[in-house]
Amino acid sequence: MQKRMAEPAESAEAALWLLSDRASFATGAALAVDGGHTAN
């Protein structure tokens, strides 16, 4: 788990990836952008 809050740009990069052609094969998945907080 990260010991810091995410920078706004880090969350935005995840959203941009989901909107891009690079995520075209990602379907029906939850993408946690929480620094590992929910992995415990």
Secondary structure, DSSP 8 states (H G I E B T S, - for coil): --SS---HHHHHHHHHHHHSGGGTT--S-----STTGGG-
